[in-house]
Amino acid sequence: MTDILSSLTNLPAPQFIEVGDGVAVATYTWGDPDAPVVVLVHGFASSTADTWLHTGWVRMLEREGYRILGIDQRGHGASQKPHDSAGYAVVNLARDIEAVLDTHLIDEALYVGYSLGARVGWQVLQDLGDRIPRGVLGGVPDGIPLDRLDVDQVCRYADEGIPVTDPVTQSYIQLAERVPGNDLYALLALAEGMRASRSIDPDPAHAPQQPVLFATGSEDAVIDGSRRLAAAAPQASFFTIPGRHHFNAPGSKDFRLAALEFLRAE
């Protein structure tokens, strides 16, 4: 029994893909290579293993007959972690997803993203509309992710160990330090790169046109913004993840089952 449980939570060896600017992005696959594909894209300071594998998503989707393609976004997991903020603009993160699909020879895939992965997904659903017939965007804010992060306090903490006093920034630091291997300087570059993307905030006037399930925790501060984005998308539905806040929503069974029902409807 121990061996069976271990096999359900072990991460396979990553396959690295060099994206447009030379960054190596780690990818992971499960399931029948000929099955319909679901792409899983995690949130800030997380990874494929942390958001999707250890929470039961991979096991659920594989049992349902999907091929799963997990992506560690640049700056995360086993992927390279550059410190140049320019590479972390939203359009670049979306292009990374496109490069991964191209390299894996995937013409069409369902998309599931959470938090940062959902913000990137909003862009992917627009840019690759003909290849992404439907998507799940969990915990997506209607502004720039990490906008409330106090970058100066994080820099002083990383450089000199000066304690962070801003409560929101403290929560992000705790999130970053929870996952082994995270690089604070890469995550700082990510925050700065996302802020430089301010000109392409999620624009309700340019919402994805394909079916989208928006899902946000009932205790999540971004829920109203998520609802506004859902209201702007012509084929959107909204699911409130009961009793969950932003950082624990991916582990919700209710969220998993709602997403599965939505993906099945294709």
C-alpha positions in Angstrom: 0.0 0.0 0.0 2.9 2.4 0.8 4.4 1.8 -2.6 1.0 2.6 -4.3 0.5 5.8 -2.4 4.1 6.8 -3.1 3.6 6.3 -6.9 0.6 8.7 -6.8 2.6 11.5 -5.2 6.1 11.1 -6.8 7.2 13.6 -9.4 8.6 12.1 -12.5 11.9 13.4 -13.9 11.4 16.7 -15.6 11.7 17.2 -19.3 13.4 20.6 -19.9 12.3 22.9 -22.7 14.3 25.9 -23.8 11.9 28.7 -24.5 12.4 31.8 -26.7 14.9 33.7 -24.6 16.9 30.6 -23.6 15.4 29.8 -20.2 15.0 26.1 -19.4 11.4 25.3 -18.3 10.7 22.1 -16.5 7.7 20.0 -17.7 6.2 16.8 -16.4 3.8 14.4 -18.1 1.4 11.7 -16.9 -1.1 9.5 -18.6 -1.7 8.0 -22.1 0.3 10.1 -24.7 -2.7 9.8 -27.1 -5.3 11.0 -24.6 -6.8 14.5 -24.5 -4.3 16.9 -22.8 -4.8 19.1 -19.7 -2.1 21.7 -19.0 -1.6 22.5 -15.3 0.0 25.9 -14.4 0.7 26.7 -10.8 0.7 30.0 -8.8 3.4 32.3 -7.4 6.2 30.6 -5.3 4.7 27.2 -6.0 5.4 24.4 -8.4 3.7 21.6 -10.3 4.3 19.2 -7.4 3.1 21.6 -4.7 -0.1 22.9 -6.5 -1.2 19.9 -8.5 0.5 16.6 -7.6 0.3 16.6 -3.8 -3.3 18.0 -3.8 -4.7 15.2 -5.9 -5.3 16.9 -9.2 -2.9 14.8 -11.2 -4.3 11.6 -9.7 -7.9 12.7 -10.5 -7.2 13.7 -14.1 -5.2 10.6 -14.9 -7.9 8.4 -13.6 -10.4 10.3 -15.7 -8.3 9.4 -18.8 -6.5 12.6 -19.5 -2.9 13.1 -20.4 -1.5 15.7 -17.9 1.2 18.2 -18.8 2.5 20.1 -15.7 4.7 23.1 -16.2 7.0 24.7 -13.6 6.8 28.4 -14.6 10.2 30.1 -15.0 11.5 31.2 -11.6 9.8 28.2 -10.0 10.3 24.5 -9.2 13.0 22.8 -11.3 12.9 25.5 -14.0 15.6 28.1 -14.4 15.3 31.1 -12.1 16.6 34.2 -13.9 16.9 37.5 -11.9 16.1 39.7 -14.9 12.6 41.1 -14.4 12.0 41.7 -18.1 11.6 38.0 -18.7 8.6 37.8 -16.3 6.3 40.0 -18.2 2.8 38.4 -18.6 3.3 38.0 -22.4 6.6 36.2 -21.9 5.0 33.8 -19.4 2.2 33.1 -21.9 4.8 32.5 -24.6 6.5 30.0 -22.4 3.3 28.0 -22.4 3.1 28.2 -26.2 6.7 27.0 -26.5 6.0 24.0 -24.2 2.9 23.0 -26.3 4.9 23.3 -29.5 7.8 21.3 -28.2 5.5 18.5 -26.9 3.7 18.6 -30.3 0.4 19.4 -28.7 -2.1 21.0 -31.1 -4.9 21.4 -28.5 -5.1 21.3 -24.8 -7.4 22.2 -21.9 -5.9 24.7 -19.5 -6.1 24.8 -15.7 -4.3 27.6 -13.9 -4.3 28.9 -10.4 -3.4 32.4 -9.1 -0.4 33.5 -11.2 -1.1 30.5 -13.5 -4.6 31.8 -13.9 -3.4 35.3 -14.7 -1.1 33.8 -17.3 -4.0 31.6 -18.5 -6.2 34.7 -19.2 -3.5 35.7 -21.7 -3.0 32.2 -23.0 -6.7 31.8 -23.7 -6.6 34.9 -25.8 -3.3 34.4 -27.6 -3.9 30.6 -28.3 -7.7 30.7 -28.6 -7.7 28.1 -31.4 -5.6 25.6 -29.4 -7.3 26.1 -25.9 -11.0 25.1 -26.3 -11.8 25.7 -22.6 -10.0 26.7 -19.4 -10.2 26.8 -15.6 -8.9 30.0 -14.0 -8.7 29.6 -10.2 -8.1 32.6 -7.8 -7.4 35.0 -10.7 -7.2 38.7 -9.6 -8.5 41.5 -11.9 -5.3 43.4 -11.5 -1.6 42.7 -11.4 -0.7 39.8 -9.2 1.7 40.7 -6.4 0.8 44.4 -6.7 0.5 44.6 -2.9 4.0 43.1 -2.3 6.4 45.6 -0.7 9.4 45.0 -2.9 11.7 47.2 -0.7 10.9 45.2 2.4 11.6 41.9 0.5 14.9 43.2 -0.7 16.0 44.2 2.8 15.0 40.9 4.1 16.8 39.0 1.3 20.0 41.1 1.5 20.3 41.8 5.3 17.7 39.6 7.0 15.7 42.7 8.2 12.3 41.4 9.3 9.3 42.2 7.1 6.6 44.2 8.8 3.9 44.5 6.1 1.3 41.7 6.8 0.6 41.0 3.1 4.3 40.9 2.3 4.9 38.6 5.3 2.3 36.1 3.9 4.2 36.0 0.5 7.5 35.5 2.2 6.0 32.6 4.2 4.6 31.2 1.0 8.0 31.5 -0.8 9.9 29.9 2.1 7.4 27.0 2.4 8.6 25.5 -0.9 12.1 24.1 -0.9 14.4 25.5 -3.6 12.6 28.9 -4.1 14.9 31.8 -4.9 13.7 35.1 -3.4 15.6 37.1 -5.9 13.9 35.3 -8.8 10.5 35.8 -7.2 11.3 39.5 -6.7 12.2 39.8 -10.4 8.8 38.1 -11.1 7.0 40.7 -9.0 8.7 43.5 -10.8 8.2 42.0 -14.2 4.5 41.5 -13.5 4.2 45.2 -12.4 5.8 46.2 -15.7 2.9 44.4 -17.4 0.5 46.9 -15.9 -0.5 48.1 -19.4 -2.1 44.7 -20.1 -4.0 44.2 -16.9 -6.8 41.7 -17.4 -9.1 43.8 -19.6 -12.8 42.9 -19.4 -13.2 44.4 -22.9 -10.9 41.7 -24.2 -12.1 38.7 -22.3 -11.5 35.1 -23.5 -14.2 34.0 -25.8 -14.1 30.2 -25.1 -15.9 28.5 -22.2 -14.1 29.4 -18.9 -14.7 28.3 -15.3 -13.7 30.9 -12.8 -13.2 29.5 -9.3 -12.2 31.5 -6.2 -12.3 30.7 -2.5 -15.2 32.2 -0.5 -12.6 33.7 1.9 -10.3 35.0 -0.8 -9.8 38.8 -1.0 -9.7 38.6 -4.8 -13.1 37.0 -5.2 -14.9 40.2 -6.2 -12.3 40.9 -8.9 -12.6 37.3 -10.1 -16.4 37.7 -10.4 -15.9 40.9 -12.4 -13.7 39.1 -14.9 -16.1 36.2 -15.1 -19.0 38.6 -15.8 -17.1 40.0 -18.8 -16.4 36.6 -20.4 -19.2 35.6 -22.7 -19.1 31.9 -22.0 -18.0 32.0 -18.3 -19.3 30.3 -15.2 -18.3 31.0 -11.6 -17.7 28.6 -8.8 -17.2 29.7 -5.2 -14.8 27.4 -3.4 -16.5 27.0 0.0 -14.4 27.8 3.1 -11.2 28.4 1.3 -8.8 31.4 1.1 -6.2 32.2 -1.6 -3.5 29.9 -0.4 -5.4 26.7 0.4 -8.0 26.7 -2.4 -6.0 24.3 -4.7 -6.4 21.5 -2.1 -10.2 21.7 -2.1 -12.0 18.6 -3.2 -15.0 20.8 -4.2 -12.7 22.8 -6.5 -11.3 19.7 -8.1 -14.7 18.1 -8.7 -16.2 21.4 -10.1 -13.2 21.7 -12.5 -13.5 18.0 -13.6 -17.3 18.5 -14.4 -16.5 21.5 -16.4 -13.7 19.8 -18.4 -15.9 16.8 -19.1 -18.5 19.1 -20.7 -16.2 19.7 -23.7 
